[in-house]
Amino acid sequence: MRDLPRRIVAQFAVDRRVLALAFARMADGVGNSFLIIVIPLYVASDIVGGATFGLEEAMIIGIILSLFGFLNSSFQPFTGRLSDRVGRRKPFILIGLGGLAVTNLSYIFAESYLSLLVIRGLQGVSVSFIVPASIALVNELATTQDRGGNMGVYNTFRLIGFGAGPIAAGAVVNLGPYTIPTGLEVTGFDAVFYIATVTALISYLLVTVLISDPDATKANAGADLSIAIRDPTGKRLLDPIFTLGVASLFLAAAIALFATIQPQVNARLEQGSTWFGLQFAAFILAQVLLQTPIGRASDYYGRRPFIVGGMILLIPTTLVQGFIFTSELMFVARLAQGIAGAMVFAPSLALAGDLAGEGESGSKLSILTMAFGYGIAIGPLSSGALVGYGFYVPFVFGTVLAVFGTILVYTQIEETLETTRPVPVVGND
């Protein structure tokens, strides 16, 4: 038993560059998620004014927040493909992080709705450089035997950063203003923008010092980067990576239905905002706890069982949210929905990575990240439009998407691991 700790560590070991990249994404995730909470408060403050173009304040906030997601997702296939053609990932990540640092600092000087819109749009474009290149780099630093675990570790740390930001952001704003040693007073809003800038710079430094492109990436630059819809082998109707992209869109939309109907949820469950925050965070909690072990398990038992199982679990966990009447049960449902998401995320990226040829990772994996981003944007819009027809209607819509996604992955996805391997049993010493 003396070697047990060493063997456990070995089971979850990843390339140090993947770990460095995961920490970098965690840092920039903290800063970027700060803004999700702070931007609505900033828009509603007396600091920001100017032309509203006839729009209500709530609509302006929605446009500013959604523009980031739509531009980020729309540009990812182009930046992913470009990084494949150039044969390098690191410069694209640095361009994106540099853009984030500059735009985070720019909020301090923004005093109009239009300037906020421009800054948030530029942030979306900046992140579109980071996401495909980062996922492609993780894929290329991994092998078929450990790709799921590497994807799980990367996603876990990224989500820790994304989940921690909103928790701290409100406190930073409310505790302001601050007096720094020079005697200068800094408002709560400015403090948030400075913190977001620093986290982006920390990420930039980590990537600069600790990350390098694999030699094989540059050697295979300029490969065939076409994106197929039909299965080129003729075995299935749809290309498996395209299928995973569609399933990711459906999954993300079903998950994000909950985000924009807080008043309706709180009224139905007779609860306050604290309970809603816990229910919203339950999904992220499940992701943080399970992404790495599920990703590692997919390296042994195969990708397909987890993807299909996760999509199947998504069906009841989405539907039940439309018929729940207690806060506790809603928390459990959201937690179970998070388990479903964890079963799909890392194994899907690993399976797509298995199928991507040398020099194609940016183009192929960007299909999944783009689709997920669109799903996150479509989900809240759908629930906002449908909840007026009945509280349960958005969740029935999400359930239908989950059913179609399950059918797609079950019929169009094949296992990529040649053999599944049992988890090694640690013997007695």
C-alpha positions in Angstrom: 0.0 0.0 0.0 3.0 2.3 0.2 2.7 3.2 -3.5 -1.0 4.0 -3.3 -0.6 7.8 -3.2 1.8 7.8 -6.1 -0.4 5.5 -8.2 -3.5 7.7 -7.5 -1.5 10.8 -8.6 -0.4 9.0 -11.7 -4.0 8.2 -12.6 -4.8 11.9 -12.7 -1.6 13.2 -14.1 -1.7 15.5 -17.1 0.9 17.3 -19.2 2.3 20.2 -17.2 1.4 22.5 -20.1 -2.2 21.4 -19.9 -2.2 22.2 -16.2 -0.6 25.6 -16.8 -3.1 26.4 -19.5 -5.9 25.3 -17.2 -4.7 27.7 -14.5 -4.4 30.4 -17.0 -8.0 29.9 -18.1 -9.1 29.8 -14.5 -7.5 33.2 -13.9 -9.0 34.9 -17.0 -12.3 33.1 -16.2 -12.5 34.9 -12.8 -12.1 38.3 -14.4 -14.4 37.6 -17.3 -17.2 36.2 -15.1 -16.9 39.3 -12.9 -18.3 41.3 -15.7 -21.4 39.2 -16.1 -22.5 40.5 -12.6 -21.0 43.9 -12.8 -22.0 45.1 -16.3 -25.8 45.2 -15.5 -25.0 47.2 -12.3 -22.7 49.5 -14.2 -25.3 50.2 -16.9 -27.9 50.9 -14.3 -25.6 53.4 -12.5 -25.3 57.1 -12.9 -21.9 56.7 -14.5 -23.2 55.5 -17.8 -25.5 57.6 -20.1 -25.9 58.7 -23.6 -28.2 57.7 -26.5 -30.4 54.7 -25.9 -31.7 54.4 -29.4 -35.2 54.1 -28.1 -34.4 51.0 -26.1 -35.2 50.3 -22.5 -32.4 49.9 -20.0 -33.1 46.1 -19.6 -32.9 45.6 -23.3 -29.6 47.5 -23.5 -28.2 45.2 -20.8 -29.4 42.1 -22.6 -27.8 43.3 -25.9 -24.5 44.1 -24.3 -24.3 40.7 -22.6 -25.5 38.6 -25.5 -23.3 40.4 -28.1 -20.3 38.8 -26.3 -21.6 35.3 -26.8 -22.7 35.7 -30.4 -19.5 37.3 -31.6 -17.4 34.8 -29.6 -19.2 31.8 -31.0 -19.4 33.2 -34.6 -15.7 34.0 -34.8 -14.4 30.7 -33.3 -14.5 28.6 -36.5 -12.5 31.3 -38.3 -9.8 31.7 -35.6 -9.7 27.9 -35.1 -9.1 27.3 -38.8 -6.6 30.1 -39.0 -4.6 28.6 -36.1 -4.6 25.3 -38.0 -3.3 27.0 -41.1 -0.5 28.8 -39.2 0.3 25.7 -37.2 0.5 27.5 -33.9 -1.8 27.9 -30.9 0.1 30.0 -28.4 0.1 33.3 -30.4 -3.6 33.1 -30.8 -4.1 32.5 -27.0 -1.9 35.5 -26.3 -3.7 37.7 -28.8 -7.0 36.9 -27.1 -5.6 37.4 -23.6 -4.0 40.7 -24.6 -7.3 41.9 -26.0 -9.1 40.9 -22.8 -6.6 42.9 -20.7 -7.0 46.0 -22.8 -10.8 45.8 -23.0 -11.2 45.1 -19.3 -9.2 48.3 -18.5 -11.2 50.2 -21.1 -14.4 49.9 -19.1 -12.9 52.5 -16.7 -13.1 55.1 -19.4 -16.5 54.0 -20.8 -19.3 56.5 -20.0 -21.9 55.7 -22.7 -24.0 52.7 -23.7 -22.5 52.6 -27.1 -18.9 52.5 -25.8 -19.9 49.6 -23.5 -21.4 47.8 -26.5 -18.2 48.2 -28.5 -16.0 47.1 -25.6 -18.1 44.0 -24.9 -18.2 43.1 -28.6 -14.3 43.4 -28.8 -14.1 41.1 -25.8 -16.2 38.5 -27.6 -13.8 38.6 -30.5 -10.8 38.4 -28.2 -12.2 35.3 -26.5 -12.8 33.7 -29.9 -9.0 33.6 -30.3 -8.5 31.9 -26.9 -11.1 29.1 -26.9 -10.4 27.1 -30.1 -6.6 27.5 -29.8 -6.7 26.4 -26.1 -8.9 23.4 -26.8 -6.8 22.4 -29.8 -3.6 22.7 -27.7 -5.0 20.5 -25.0 -6.0 18.0 -27.7 -2.5 18.0 -29.2 -0.7 17.7 -25.9 -2.8 14.6 -25.1 -3.0 11.1 -26.5 -5.9 8.8 -27.1 -5.1 7.1 -23.8 -5.4 10.3 -21.7 -7.3 12.8 -23.8 -10.5 12.6 -21.7 -8.6 13.2 -18.5 -6.8 16.2 -19.9 -10.0 17.7 -21.2 -11.6 17.1 -17.8 -8.8 18.9 -15.9 -8.8 21.8 -18.3 -12.6 22.3 -18.1 -12.6 21.8 -14.3 -10.2 24.7 -13.6 -11.8 26.9 -16.2 -15.2 26.4 -14.5 -13.7 27.0 -11.1 -12.6 30.5 -12.3 -15.9 31.1 -14.0 -17.9 30.1 -10.9 -15.8 32.0 -8.4 -16.0 35.4 -10.3 -19.7 36.2 -9.8 -19.5 35.2 -6.1 -16.8 37.8 -5.5 -17.9 40.5 -8.0 -20.9 41.8 -6.1 -18.9 42.1 -2.8 -16.1 44.0 -4.5 -18.6 46.6 -5.9 -20.6 46.9 -2.7 -17.5 47.3 -0.5 -16.1 50.2 -2.6 -14.9 52.9 -2.8 -11.3 51.9 -1.8 -8.4 54.1 -0.8 -5.1 52.9 -2.1 -1.7 53.7 -0.4 -1.1 56.7 -2.7 -4.3 58.3 -1.3 -6.2 57.9 -4.5 -9.8 56.7 -4.2 -11.0 53.8 -6.4 -14.7 53.1 -6.9 -16.1 49.6 -6.5 -16.7 49.4 -10.3 -13.2 50.5 -11.1 -11.8 48.0 -8.6 -13.6 45.2 -10.5 -12.2 46.4 -13.9 -8.7 46.6 -12.4 -9.0 43.1 -11.0 -10.3 41.7 -14.3 -7.4 43.3 -16.1 -4.9 41.9 -13.7 -6.3 38.3 -14.0 -6.0 38.6 -17.8 -2.4 39.7 -17.4 -1.7 36.8 -15.1 -3.0 34.5 -17.6 -0.9 36.1 -20.3 2.2 35.7 -18.2 1.4 32.0 -17.4 0.9 31.2 -21.1 4.0 33.1 -22.2 6.3 31.4 -19.7 4.9 27.9 -19.4 3.2 27.1 -22.7 4.8 25.9 -25.9 3.3 24.6 -29.2 4.0 20.9 -29.9 6.4 20.4 -32.9 3.8 18.3 -34.7 1.3 21.2 -34.8 3.6 23.3 -37.0 4.7 20.3 -39.0 1.0 19.6 -40.0 -0.1 23.1 -40.7 -2.2 23.7 -43.8 -3.9 20.3 -43.8 -7.3 19.8 -45.2 -9.5 21.9 -43.0 -12.9 21.3 -44.5 -15.9 20.8 -42.1 -18.1 17.9 -43.2 -21.8 17.6 -42.5 -22.3 14.2 -44.0 -20.2 11.2 -42.8 -17.3 10.9 -45.3 -17.0 7.1 -44.5 -20.7 6.5 -45.5 -21.3 4.4 -42.3 -23.6 7.0 -40.9 -25.8 9.9 -42.2 -24.0 12.7 -40.4 -20.3 13.4 -39.7 -19.7 12.5 -36.0 -18.0 15.8 -35.1 -20.9 17.7 -36.7 -23.3 15.5 -34.7 -21.5 16.3 -31.5 -21.8 20.0 -32.3 -25.6 19.8 -32.8 -25.9 17.7 -29.6 -23.7 20.3 -27.7 -26.0 23.1 -28.9 -29.1 21.2 -27.7 -27.4 20.4 -24.4 -26.3 24.0 -23.8 -29.8 25.4 -24.7 -31.5 23.1 -22.3 -29.1 24.0 -19.5 -29.4 27.8 -20.1 -33.2 27.9 -20.0 -33.0 28.5 -16.3 -30.8 31.6 -16.4 -33.3 34.3 -17.4 -36.5 33.3 -15.6 -35.4 34.0 -12.1 -38.6 36.0 -11.2 -40.9 33.2 -12.4 -38.8 30.5 -10.6 -38.7 32.5 -7.3 -42.5 33.2 -7.5 -43.4 29.6 -8.2 -41.1 28.1 -5.5 -41.8 31.0 -3.1 -38.1 31.5 -2.6 -35.6 34.4 -2.5 -32.6 35.2 -4.7 -30.3 33.2 -2.5 -32.0 29.9 -3.3 -32.0 30.8 -7.0 -28.2 31.5 -6.8 -27.7 28.1 -5.2 -29.8 26.3 -7.8 -27.9 28.1 -10.6 -24.6 27.2 -9.0 -25.6 23.6 -8.6 -24.9 22.9 -12.2 -21.4 24.4 -12.0 -20.7 22.5 -8.8 -21.4 19.2 -10.5 -19.2 20.2 -13.4 -16.3 21.1 -11.1 -16.5 17.8 -9.1 -17.1 15.4 -12.0 -15.4 16.7 -15.2 -12.0 15.2 -14.4 -13.0 11.8 -13.1 -15.5 11.3 -15.9 -13.0 12.5 -18.5 -10.4 10.0 -17.0 -13.0 7.2 -16.9 -13.8 7.8 -20.6 -10.1 7.0 -21.3 -10.7 3.5 -20.0 -14.4 2.7 -20.7 -14.8 4.6 -23.9 -16.3 8.0 -24.9 -19.7 6.9 -26.3 -21.2 5.3 -23.2 -20.8 8.6 -21.2 -22.0 10.8 -24.1 -25.1 8.7 -24.7 -25.8 8.3 -21.0 -25.4 12.0 -20.3 -27.8 12.9 -23.0 -30.3 10.4 -21.7 -30.0 11.8 -18.2 -30.5 15.3 -19.6 -34.1 14.4 -20.6 -35.7 13.8 -17.2 -33.5 16.3 -15.4 -34.7 19.1 -17.8 -38.4 18.1 -17.9 -38.8 17.8 -14.1 -37.8 21.4 -13.5 -41.0 22.5 -15.1 -43.1 20.7 -12.6 -41.2 21.1 -9.3 -42.7 23.1 -6.4 -40.0 23.1 -3.8 -36.6 24.8 -3.7 -34.8 21.7 -2.5 -36.0 19.6 -5.4 -35.1 22.3 -7.9 -31.6 22.3 -6.4 -31.4 18.5 -6.8 -32.7 18.7 -10.4 -30.1 21.3 -11.3 -27.4 19.2 -9.7 -28.5 16.1 -11.6 -28.6 18.2 -14.8 -25.0 19.2 -14.1 -24.1 15.5 -13.8 -25.6 15.0 -17.2 -23.6 17.9 -18.6 -20.4 16.5 -17.1 -21.0 13.1 -18.7 -21.1 14.8 -22.1 -18.6 17.7 -22.1 -15.1 16.1 -21.6 -15.9 12.8 -23.4 -17.3 14.8 -26.4 -14.2 16.9 -26.7 -12.1 13.8 -26.3 -14.0 11.9 -29.0 -13.8 14.9 -31.4 -10.1 15.1 -30.6 -9.7 11.4 -31.4 -11.3 12.0 -34.8 -9.4 15.2 -35.7 -6.4 14.6 -37.9 -3.0 16.1 -37.4 -3.3 19.9 -37.8 -7.1 19.9 -37.7 -7.8 20.4 -34.0 -8.6 24.1 -34.1 -11.1 23.6 -37.0 -12.8 20.5 -35.7 -13.1 21.2 -32.0 -14.2 24.8 -32.7 -17.5 23.2 -34.0 -18.3 22.0 -30.5 -17.2 25.2 -28.7 -19.1 27.3 -31.2 -22.3 25.2 -30.9 -22.1 25.3 -27.1 -21.8 29.1 -27.2 -24.8 29.4 -29.4 -26.8 27.1 -27.2 -25.9 29.2 -24.1 -27.2 32.3 -26.0 -30.3 30.6 -27.5 -31.5 29.0 -24.2 -32.2 32.2 -22.3 -33.9 33.8 -25.3 -36.1 30.7 -25.7 -37.2 30.6 -22.1 -37.9 34.3 -22.0 -40.2 33.9 -25.1 -41.9 30.7 -23.9 -42.4 31.2 -20.2 -45.4 33.4 -20.9 -47.3 30.3 -22.2 -46.8 28.5 -18.9 -43.9 27.8 -16.5 -43.4 24.3 -17.8 -43.3 25.2 -21.5 -39.6 26.2 -21.7 -38.5 23.0 -19.9 -40.7 20.9 -22.3 -39.0 22.7 -25.2 -35.6 21.8 -23.6 -36.7 18.2 -23.1 -37.6 17.9 -26.8 -34.1 19.2 -27.7 -32.5 16.7 -25.3 -34.5 13.9 -26.9 -33.3 14.8 -30.4 -29.8 15.2 -29.2 -29.9 11.7 -27.6 -31.2 10.2 -30.8 -28.4 11.8 -32.8 -25.6 10.7 -30.6 -27.0 7.2 -30.3 -27.4 6.7 -34.0 -24.6 8.7 -35.4 -21.7 8.3 -33.0 -19.3 5.4 -32.9 -16.7 4.6 -30.2 -13.2 5.9 -31.1 -11.2 3.9 -28.6 -10.1 0.6 -30.2 -10.4 -1.2 -26.9 -11.8 -0.3 -23.5 -9.5 -1.0 -20.7 -10.4 -1.9 -17.1 -9.2 0.6 -14.4 -5.9 -0.8 -13.0 -6.4 -2.5 -9.6 -4.0 -1.5 -7.0 -2.6 -4.7 -5.4 -1.3 -5.2 -1.9 2.4 -4.7 -1.3 
